[in-house]
Amino acid sequence: MEEIYQQAPAEWKEVLELICSLIDEKGGINGIIPNVDHGRIEYFVKQILEYERPEWMTNVVAILGRSLNMPEVDQIAGNKDPKDRK
């Protein structure tokens, strides 16, 4: 999986980090990503969590997962208590 990150265009990282910045700024995923796509984002997060990833991707999946109330991200996000999730 590591080669995916190395071969991906820089814009891929920039877009994911921009989405996460918007989620943090607006206080959630609603209004940023259409509801119809939330399941796709959840699937993406679950898939990424199965593999080693660079720190920036860990941050991305933590923000995306927290915004969808996914308990799977609590450990990587450093939030062991669900009430600490955004």
Secondary structure, DSSP 8 states (H G I E B T S, - for coil): -HHHHHHS-HHHHHHHHHHHHHHHHHTSSTTTS-GGGHHHHHHHHHHHHTS---HHHHHHHHHHHHHTT-GGGHHHHT--SGGG--
